[in-house]
Amino acid sequence: MNKKLALYGGEKTRTAPFTSRAPFGKKEEELLLDAVRSQNLFGKSGTYVKDFEKQFADFYGMGYAQSSTSGTAAIHLAVGVVDPEPGDEIITAPITDPGSVMPILIQNAVPVFADVDPLTMNMTPKSIEANITDRTRAIILVHLFGRPCNVEEVVKIAEKYHITLIEDCSQCHATKYKGRYVGTFGHMGCFSLQQSKHMTTGDGGMTVTHDRETYIRLKLFSDKGWDYQYMADRDHAFVAPNYRMTEMQGAVGLAQLEKVRGVIERRHELGALLCELIADAPGITPIPPEGDREVSWWNFVFHVTGHDPDEFCKAVRAEGVSMGAHYIKDPIFMRGNYLTEKRTYGNSGFPFHHGVTSREYNYGPELVPGAVQALSTVVVWGLHEHLDEKDIRDTAAAINKVANGLGK
Ligand SMILES: Cc1ncc(COP(=O)(O)O)c(C=O)c1O
């Protein structure tokens, strides 16, 4: 095989395009059509959303599941249950989607960022505990890129300090840690059903819990504090948004739920193979599987430690495999000025400057050195369940070729 990199005029490793992910099939079409033909797409008076919630809860072995319109909404419901006082603190992740941060601010609480392990990029129990103060009300534990966090240790911390544990499983559907799904360890588990997720309804969200009181509050919070079953007609329990899911999402969600374990098992297998095939590539640090947990690879990630990651990705792209460096580039609190400059509600700076906080908050990179390090080296590749072994072998060949040939 020609070892000259395609970037330097050599032959490409891969010329054929990769298969695209196709999450929807016949069952989704049938159920969706049935929902439309029922002449009712309103979730509260239909059957699909109710069935989807019931089956989602059963799948996770949880008593209750409350649907909503997005992963951000699913987390907002959970924060709504916590009902923080203005200025209370909620710990979250520095490498994540803004959906793990915005609900905290929207409920007038203050986000505090725990640091991550620079290899796995998951929040560390040690940093979570170090960030707890007498204002901490909850932890949002983000299981990133399909790899479960050390959730048992975080459960112990939450219990020790009597704070609520919310698991954000948006990137980690149906994935087992010590034989049990993440999302079932904390007080509430939240899931995004956005298009890129392991199971999807285009957009959508789900929040699960074991606790009936929590469920009632989740339900009320998802619909303006309003539900005939739990409130008198036209009474509204508290200030809350409308995050109602429609029958269209319910129908597609039901079909997706049947497939999700297959998706996770396939990604786990393909990701493990790719880790193995790039284990000896110079300047590359894979994030290997761990014996006590599955990895469902929302995207495949690894670290480029011995080359410039941007140059590396450019060279791999030239080989015919599309990958990108740095994921979100900076810790999430530095992407935009809403935290660095406290641009929250108009110019008020609320809840940071209104006598409701007990300390000053500065959101700089020094808060999370592990996250800064990880973001400087991480490379993301779109592994998915419809790829085959040849796709993985070609991707590994491109990575190995570039790792051996870059700069030569
Ligand atoms: C970890 C994590 N949390 C929350 C969200 C928010 O989900 P949504 O985009 O459905 O609001 C996402 C979505 O990308 C995510 O990856």
The ligand as an ORCA input file, in Angstrom:
! r2SCAN-3c Opt
* xyz 0 1
  C     -25.301     15.959     26.794
  C     -26.468     16.702     26.226
  N     -27.332     17.295     27.062
  C     -28.404     17.973     26.603
  C     -28.646     18.101     25.264
  C     -29.806     18.911     24.819
  O     -30.684     18.203     24.005
  P     -31.638     18.938     22.944
  O     -30.768     19.388     21.825
  O     -32.591     17.842     22.549
  O     -32.285     20.051     23.649
  C     -27.789     17.478     24.348
  C     -28.049     17.601     22.902
  O     -27.192     17.606     22.073
  C     -26.653     16.780     24.833
  O     -25.788     16.202     24.000
*
